[in-house]
Structures are given as structure tokens and as C-alpha cells.
Amino acid sequence: MEDPITKAQELINNGNGEEAIKLLEGIESPEAYYLRYLAKKSLKTKNPEKELIEGIERFPYNHYLHYELAKYLDELGDLKAALTEINKSLELLPISVDYKELKARILYEQGNFEEALILINDVLSLSPTDYDARLIKILSYYNQGLRMDALAEVNRALNYFNKDSFLHFLKGKIYLESNFYKLALSEFKIAITLDKRPEYIYYASLASFLANEYKEALSYIDEGIKLTNNAEYKALKARILWAMGSKEESRKLASEVVMVDKKLASQVSDILNMNK
């Protein structure tokens, strides 16, 4: 006869959460509590984490149940409770790379970048090709204003993930904020060839504009506006048109921007207030 744990896992994988719950009824083991949690979560049952909590009460030294509860609490945005649970996991299994990485992510989300970096360095020393860990390290430096450290980490990450559009985009943003506009544009162009996201196109336009390459900037922002009718994109287009000497068209577009989103008024107020 097939093991009920194995069968329940198969049922959950096939989208049969209700059958898995019935099969696991009355079974008290860490695996059963975890699988009932997964099944209830897949069915969008209210408070599926109760299965994990009951499992922890029954098996308080099961580090994996604490880990899964920490992940769920992190998803809910309850970072304080998530940190408490992942600390319990690490007390029971301090060598786990996965547990250290989750704790680093929670610390990062709390804005505790320095402690997140300490943990993520441990993770990367054992798992240098861990993409998520690389991102946490890059963004921890970036959010502390340490742009050159962040840039060095992006370059290290690109050694492993050279075709990742987001890494090239991050590198472009760092160059842009460091006033290296042409280097930024080069990275944004690479990002666009890998993934044509509107945000990448917007930043390519912004970098071109700041590098005084107005025709290229206009071409990019028009492409971005076709993909998303975003008022912020139109605000940038108004600035580009003004720089190109198309002042009436620029004023008209700036007026439309303010009508759609008054929060963007500061970005185009000078255009609207300038004399002809």
C-alpha cells in the first residue's frame, strides 16, 4: 500500500488539496502537519498556518516547521513574528543555508541592512550562485547609499547571471545616480534587449535625456508610452520636447500630465510657468 504522506504530496502537486487533507486526517507527524498546511494554503483556506502552529506544539524541536511558519509570516508582512520563528529554526539547525538566507531577507525587509549583509555573506560563501542572495547583498549596499559597493556586487553577480535583465538594469541605475549617463544608457540597452519592460525603456530615455541625446530619448519614451500610458512617462516626454525646442507641444503635454496626476505637478511646473 502506498505511503499516505507520499500519496498526499502527489495529490497536492496535482491540485487535489481536499483529497490530500482527507487522506492525512488523524495522522500526527511533522510531514502530515506540513502537507495539510500546503493543501489548505493551495485551497486558500483561512489561516492555513494553524496546521504549522499545531505541528510545532506537537513537535517543538522540528526546525522545518518553524522555517515554513517563518516563510508564511514573511509573506503576510509580519516580519517581527517571522524573525522569531526563523531564529528558532537556526537555534535548532544553525548550519542551514536556507534558514540563514530567509533570516537575511527578513532583516533586509526590516531595513536592518548591516545584519542582513553579515548573514548573506555566509550564504554566498557556501552557495556563490544563489541569485536571491546576490540580490539581497546588492540591494543592502544600495539602500545604504553605498553605490560603489553595490556596483561591485552587481559585477560579481553578472559573472554568474550575465543574461539577467534586472541586474543590468540595477547596474544602469547605479551609473545613472553616479552621473555616468552614457554608461547607464549602455546597461539599460542591454536590459531592454533581454526583457522589454516599460521601466527599462523609461530609464533608457532618462539616461539619453541627461546625456543630451534628445532624439534618442524621445524615441525611447514614445516606445514606453505605447506600452504603458503612464503619466510620469509623459512628464519626461514633456521635458524632452522642451529641450528640443517644441515648447507648445511640451506645455500641452505638461498640462495633460497635471490634469491626470497632480502629484507630478512639481516635475513640469517650470514648463508651465515659463514665458514663451
C-alpha atoms as one frame of an Amber mdcrd trajectory, in Angstrom:
protein
   0.000   0.000   0.000   1.297   3.448  -0.917   2.541   5.618   1.920  -0.145
   8.273   2.723   2.489  11.024   3.006   3.811  10.282  -0.481   0.300   9.986
  -1.898  -0.799  13.246  -0.240   2.196  15.060  -1.737   1.236  13.764  -5.184
  -2.362  14.888  -4.691  -1.258  18.402  -3.677   1.103  18.597  -6.654  -1.833
  17.684  -8.901  -4.120  20.307  -7.345  -6.177  17.867  -5.253  -5.758  19.573
  -1.888  -9.120  18.448  -0.491  -8.332  14.773  -1.151  -4.904  15.203   0.456
  -6.485  16.642   3.624  -8.910  13.696   3.849  -6.083  11.221   3.351  -3.995
  12.845   6.117  -6.845  13.096   8.600  -5.800  11.863  12.034  -2.109  11.468
  11.107   0.179  13.229  13.572   3.649  13.640  12.156   5.649  16.729  11.150
   5.203  15.800   7.477   1.422  15.481   7.857   1.088  18.876   9.533   3.233
  20.454   6.832   1.287  18.836   3.979  -2.073  19.787   5.477  -0.775  23.355
   5.659   0.284  23.217   1.984  -3.068  21.765   0.956  -5.056  24.385   2.875
  -2.861  27.157   1.519  -3.399  25.926  -2.048  -7.155  25.891  -1.390  -6.920
  29.429   0.059  -8.403  28.230   3.330  -8.468  30.838   6.082  -5.461  30.661
   8.439  -3.675  27.634   6.918  -0.738  28.346   9.257  -2.750  26.847  12.132
  -1.545  23.447  10.899   2.076  24.569  11.316   1.380  26.034  14.753  -0.304
  22.813  15.899   2.599  20.831  14.453   5.093  22.958  16.363   3.126  22.456
  19.597   3.296  18.715  19.000   6.914  18.712  17.741   8.600  21.829  19.209
  12.074  20.776  18.066  11.182  20.399  14.397  13.218  23.155  12.765  11.488
  22.802   9.390   8.027  23.610  10.732   9.423  26.801  12.308  11.027  27.621
   8.939   7.797  27.153   6.983   5.896  29.251   9.527   8.555  31.968   9.222
   8.162  31.955   5.424   4.403  32.275   5.693   4.599  35.097   8.226   7.100
  36.856   5.965   4.602  36.575   3.096   1.965  38.173   5.336   4.358  41.010
   6.193   4.533  40.085   9.889   8.300  40.493   9.971   8.707  40.522  13.748
   6.931  37.169  14.162   8.739  35.766  11.106  12.100  36.703  12.621  11.161
  34.968  15.885  10.326  31.748  14.032  13.428  31.702  11.825  15.588  32.308
  14.896  14.058  29.171  16.420  14.920  27.253  13.234  18.517  28.451  13.392
  18.813  27.567  17.069  17.917  24.004  16.117  19.924  23.865  12.867  22.443
  26.743  12.783  24.279  25.478   9.681  21.299  25.729   7.319  21.975  27.985
   4.332  18.254  28.261   3.565  17.445  29.389   7.092  20.227  31.980   7.074
  19.027  33.304   3.739  15.450  33.679   4.953  16.634  35.487   8.064  18.771
  37.787   5.904  15.760  38.577   3.723  13.603  39.368   6.757  16.309  41.615
   8.181  16.606  43.330   4.801  12.847  43.894   4.690  13.080  45.406   8.189
  15.751  47.810   6.944  18.484  46.133   9.006  20.913  46.056   6.097  24.137
  45.596   8.070  22.987  42.427   9.830  21.467  41.145   6.584  24.880  41.537
   4.921  26.645  39.525   7.634  24.287  36.593   7.117  24.202  36.815   3.343
  27.992  36.680   3.187  27.809  33.331   4.995  25.241  32.117   2.470  27.300
  33.205  -0.545  30.494  31.652   0.811  28.739  28.273   0.581  26.439  28.976
  -2.366  28.013  31.614  -4.659  25.465  31.060  -7.452  22.447  31.839  -5.247
  20.672  34.565  -7.236  18.353  35.740  -4.450  21.241  36.013  -2.011  23.199
  38.076  -4.539  20.239  40.454  -4.901  19.909  40.868  -1.143  23.602  41.766
  -0.921  23.422  44.242  -3.820  20.298  45.952  -2.508  21.572  46.059   1.073
  24.555  48.091  -0.121  22.405  50.159  -2.489  19.864  51.092   0.173  22.657
  52.277   2.452  23.836  54.630  -0.292  26.982  52.556  -0.887  26.753  52.705
  -4.664  30.278  51.551  -5.492  29.956  48.533  -3.194  26.612  47.756  -4.822
  28.189  48.132  -8.272  30.999  45.726  -7.370  28.399  43.187  -6.218  26.364
  43.608  -9.410  29.504  42.862 -11.420  30.146  39.740  -9.340  26.552  38.630
  -9.851  26.841  39.196 -13.610  29.712  36.713 -13.679  27.064  34.073 -12.915
  23.932  35.662 -14.417  25.097  37.686 -17.404  21.753  37.349 -19.191  19.702
  38.665 -16.284  17.945  41.859 -17.347  17.299  43.113 -13.810  20.997  43.005
 -12.882  21.861  45.078 -15.948  19.042  47.473 -15.018  20.406  47.819 -11.467
  23.880  48.475 -12.857  22.410  51.145 -15.115  20.609  52.811 -12.190  23.819
  52.959 -10.172  25.658  54.544 -13.111  22.772  56.981 -13.645  22.765  58.084
  -9.998  26.552  58.476 -10.194  26.127  60.812 -13.229  27.685  58.360 -15.703
  24.813  58.745 -18.144  26.303  57.046 -21.208  27.436  54.034 -19.175  23.944
  53.897 -17.677  22.369  54.007 -21.136  24.570  51.140 -22.283  23.309  48.956
 -19.421  19.684  49.931 -19.960  20.016  48.990 -23.634  21.299  45.544 -22.643
  18.398  45.148 -20.201  15.899  46.066 -22.939  17.329  43.516 -25.380  16.852
  40.848 -22.693  13.411  41.955 -21.485  11.411  44.808 -22.959   9.958  46.131
 -19.706   8.474  49.650 -19.758  10.569  50.617 -16.710  13.793  49.757 -18.536
  12.685  51.810 -21.549  11.787  54.777 -19.321  15.235  54.769 -17.746  16.907
  54.437 -21.156  15.016  57.576 -22.170  16.016  59.367 -18.956  19.701  58.461
 -19.409  19.590  59.642 -23.039  17.935  62.895 -21.964  20.545  63.562 -19.279
  23.284  62.798 -21.823  21.677  65.447 -24.111  20.758  62.784 -26.688  17.255
  64.156 -27.132  16.174  62.342 -30.305  17.115  59.000 -28.780  15.396  59.977
 -25.535  12.207  60.851 -27.431  12.291  57.571 -29.339  12.563  55.571 -26.117
   9.869  57.469 -24.222   7.433  57.142 -27.128   8.042  53.399 -27.080   7.474
  53.339 -23.323   4.224  55.302 -23.585   2.921  52.795 -26.162   3.476  50.018
 -23.616   2.030  51.836 -20.609   0.032  55.049 -20.686   1.864  56.298 -17.591
   1.639  59.995 -16.695   5.210  60.002 -15.359   6.440  58.877 -18.788   4.526
  61.763 -20.357   6.108  64.165 -17.873   9.541  63.059 -19.065   8.416  63.424
 -22.676   7.322  66.994 -21.922  10.804  67.786 -20.621  12.434  66.200 -23.678
  10.198  68.171 -26.055  11.035  71.390 -24.210  14.756  70.672 -24.523  14.255
  70.052 -28.260  12.531  73.417 -28.690   8.968  72.085 -29.151   7.661  74.376
 -26.425   3.964  74.496 -27.293   3.742  70.720 -27.583   5.683  70.431 -24.332
   3.299  72.808 -22.485   0.246  70.979 -23.815   1.587  67.617 -22.655   2.634
  69.063 -19.280  -0.935  70.373 -18.779  -2.341  66.903 -19.540   0.057  65.362
 -17.033  -1.087  67.687 -14.230  -4.751  67.017 -15.026  -4.179  63.259 -14.779
  -1.881  63.248 -11.735  -1.416  66.379  -9.620   1.443  64.671  -7.769   3.551
  65.114 -10.903   2.987  68.875 -10.999   6.424  69.563  -9.499   8.059  67.725
 -12.426   6.511  70.002 -15.031   5.642  73.209 -13.145   8.629  75.077 -14.557
   7.488  74.265 -18.104   4.005  75.559 -17.410   5.306  78.713 -15.721   7.976
  79.620 -18.281   7.337  82.538 -20.580   7.035  81.874 -24.278
